[in-house]
Amino acid sequence: MEDPEPLVGRVIGTEDATPLEFWVGVGPDAFLQLDDVVALERTDLPGREPVKIYGVVGQVRARHEGARFDSDVWLIEDGVLPAEVSEAAQVQATRFEPEVFVPPLPGQAVRRASGAERDQALFFDGMTKRLPAGLTRDDEPLYVNLEFLDGTRGAHVNISGISGVATKTTYATFLLYSLFHSGALGADAVNTKALIFNVKGEDLLFLDHPNTALRSEDHDRYTKLGLTPGPFTSVDVFAPPRRGDRNAAPDVTSRTEGVTSVFWTLEQFCADELLPFLFADAEDDRQQYTMVVHNVTHRLKQHAQPVGDGAVGIDGTVVRTFRDLVELISAKVEDEEEGMVWAGRAIGAGTIGAFIRRLNGAIRHLEALIRADVPNPERHRVKFEKQVTVVDLHNLNDRAKRFVVGVVLRKAFEEKERAGQAKPLQFVVLDELNKYAPREGASPIKEILLDVAERGRSLGIILIGAQQTASEVERRIVANSAIRVVGRLDAAEAARGEYGFLPQVQRQRATIIKPGTMLLSQPEIPVPLMVQFPFPAWATRAAEAGANPSATEHPDDVFSTFPKL
């Protein structure tokens, strides 16, 4: 049996003690800080066994006892006025064992919880499937109950924080690494998949490379979490083609191997009804041309016939480029006779004009992504074959980003629907969630994300979404996230109602916390906890990238593996 921790303080009697909250006077040779876990025992209940009370320090204060005025501090320090410095910590109760909800009594001894007591205080002892989620401020492991992530009792993660400071994507990636390498998923880990949309820079293009900047102390932190540091071992990287490149080479600069360019053929565009994803701004739904979009989408599916290599024939005209398709659609909807069929009846010229302007505006940004001028286009499709699939978006404008996210996300969702079972799980990591599922308006992407948030739990598709401001994201998506994580926030955002799960002190802390530190809330623990996560064990830029473990499968010299004569 573990020896109990020494006394750190006693429950004070000058403040009300309730079953939910009480104050502890800190001993002269001790200290308590925010996030410390404490324990005490009440043994005086008639006919009841002793009740263990656990809690987390939510606030700490220091004051002069004996002072009446603020200016007394000078007299006290000069030794003229007698006074004592006292420290007290406000404790938020987390657990009672057994569940007899009584307040602690003034004078009762309080100790810092460690080992089994700490696990009890934070409900770790009851988690049958514990997922390492980082380290607490006292450098001890913090766990998330996997049942609130894998769909058993809940699903989805939402991460908020200022861009470039909150390290949202890095933490999302760490959670994936923990899922795949901690053993929490058991035998299911092998078949579990992750889809990551890389929206900023090329940081996520080196997940399969070890990080050469990893220090020994970083190794130690991974060891504490029960993880072996290293890269992701099964990764596919897809990127849009470079604009103007006839061979559709991927538009990336820092990684020169292992990247597949991705685009959609005109045949796919018509047959799979992808036109609405060109109008995926939430504002588009408020435009009158929405009906035109749906009518044209239906006509393309009905009239387009494949003619090889992804090209289509429409009413006798062969179309091989997106520009040609836009011109054909424009001619159809503007024609006096065909316009009634293609655009719909009673559609005004102004509405058709707005539709055509919007469609023409897409040519420059989308013509490299929708084409039929590259042989064997099936080689350029997003496939979910590896454990991690990265789809790079950072070089695309917002409209093209929405198109790619919408089309790929729909494919992933439909594949899970067709499978008809939750396992294997499919995780989706998407930053800038406010762009794809804004609070106001509707769009095809927003509808998919709502489906994922509300039905994904039963289908086994789990969203790890991130955004700078949760107040700008569709409420139902945030509300359906069982795990909520907050990095650095600005003061105005921290005051919004979306962060009501954070106590006032935690909201204030969110405005000053450093990169690599997050506030994590999960259903089983009644108070959010500060969590720190280790430095990435995978490369986040070309300068950190060690040798790709899979590079031996594709040697530069294709004859190097042949026997010497």
HELIX and SHEET records of a PDB file:
HELIX    1   1 ASP A   72  GLU A   77  1                                   6    
HELIX    2   2 GLY A  115  ALA A  121  1                                   7    
HELIX    3   3 PHE A  124  GLY A  126  5                                   3    
HELIX    4   4 LEU A  146  PHE A  148  5                                   3    
HELIX    5   5 LYS A  168  HIS A  181  1                                  14    
HELIX    6   6 GLY A  186  VAL A  190  5                                   5    
HELIX    7   7 ASP A  203  PHE A  206  5                                   4    
HELIX    8   8 SER A  216  LYS A  224  1                                   9    
HELIX    9   9 LEU A  266  ALA A  271  1                                   6    
HELIX   10  10 LEU A  275  PHE A  279  5                                   5    
HELIX   11  11 ALA A  282  ARG A  286  5                                   5    
HELIX   12  12 THR A  290  HIS A  303  1                                  14    
HELIX   13  13 PHE A  322  GLU A  334  1                                  13    
HELIX   14  14 GLU A  338  TRP A  342  1                                   5    
HELIX   15  15 ALA A  349  ASN A  360  1                                  12    
HELIX   16  16 ILE A  363  LEU A  366  1                                   4    
HELIX   17  17 PRO A  377  HIS A  380  5                                   4    
HELIX   18  18 ASP A  398  ALA A  419  1                                  22    
HELIX   19  19 LEU A  433  TYR A  436  1                                   4    
HELIX   20  20 PRO A  444  LEU A  459  1                                  16    
HELIX   21  21 ALA A  470  GLU A  472  5                                   3    
HELIX   22  22 ARG A  475  ALA A  479  1                                   5    
HELIX   23  23 ALA A  491  ALA A  494  1                                   4    
HELIX   24  24 GLY A  497  TYR A  499  5                                   3    
HELIX   25  25 GLN A  504  ALA A  510  1                                   7    
HELIX   26  26 ALA A  542  GLU A  544  5                                   3    
HELIX   27  27 PRO A  549  GLU A  553  5                                   5    
SHEET    1   A 7 LEU A   7  VAL A  11  0                                        
SHEET    2   A 7 GLU A  21  VAL A  26 -1                                        
SHEET    3   A 7 GLU A  84  GLU A  97 -1                                        
SHEET    4   A 7 VAL A  51  GLU A  65 -1                                        
SHEET    5   A 7 VAL A  37  ARG A  42 -1                                        
SHEET    6   A 7 ALA A 109  ARG A 112 -1                                        
SHEET    7   A 7 LEU A   7  VAL A  11 -1                                        
SHEET    1   B 2 ARG A 130  LEU A 135  0                                        
SHEET    2   B 2 PRO A 141  ASN A 145 -1                                        
SHEET    1   C10 VAL A 259  SER A 261  0                                        
SHEET    2   C10 VAL A 235  ALA A 239  1                                        
SHEET    3   C10 VAL A 388  ASP A 392  1                                        
SHEET    4   C10 LYS A 193  ASN A 198  1                                        
SHEET    5   C10 GLN A 426  LEU A 430  1                                        
SHEET    6   C10 ILE A 461  GLN A 467  1                                        
SHEET    7   C10 VAL A 157  SER A 160  1                                        
SHEET    8   C10 ILE A 483  VAL A 486  1                                        
SHEET    9   C10 THR A 517  SER A 521 -1                                        
SHEET   10   C10 LEU A 529  GLN A 532 -1                                        
SHEET    1   D 2 TRP A 264  THR A 265  0                                        
SHEET    2   D 2 ILE A 370  ARG A 371  1                                        
SHEET    1   E 3 GLN A 305  GLY A 308  0                                        
SHEET    2   E 3 ALA A 311  ILE A 314 -1                                        
SHEET    3   E 3 THR A 317  VAL A 319 -1                                        
END                                                                             
